[in-house]
Amino acid sequence: MTANAFTEDRQQTREAGMNEHIAKPLDAKLLMRKIMEYCKRRDA
C-alpha cells in the first residue's frame, strides 16, 4: 500500500515483483477483494 498512485509508480511496483499496487486512501473493499483473489489462487 502506498500514497504513490501514478502510472510510473504502478509499473515500478510490478517491476519490483509485487502482485498489486493499492494506493491510499485505502479502499477497504478493494483490499479485501484482492486478498480474496490471491487466497483463491493459492488454493487452486
N, C-alpha and C positions, 0 to 999 in steps of 0.2 A: 504494500500500500504506500502510496506516495502523493505528494502535493503536485508533482510534475505531471501534467496531462497533455503535453504537446505530442504531436506525431513522432518527433525525434526521440522523445522520452520513451514512448511505447516501443519503438524499434530497438533502442538500447536495452530495454528490459528483455526483449526476445533474444537479442544477441548475447546477453549475459547468461542465458539458459533458463530464464524464468518462464513459467507457463502462462501467467496472466499479469496484467497491469491494471490495478484498481486504484483510481485516483481519489483523492479527498475532494470534497467532503464525502465521507463514506455513505454508500448506498447499501444498507444492510440487506435488502432483498437480493441485490446483485451479488453481494458477497456470499450469502447463503446458497444462492443458485450455483455459483461457481464451485463452492466447496462440495455441493452435492454432485455436480458433474464429475469432479475428479474422484470422489469416493466411488461412484458407479463405475468409472473406468478401471479403478483398481480391483473391483470385484469381478470384472469380466475376464 
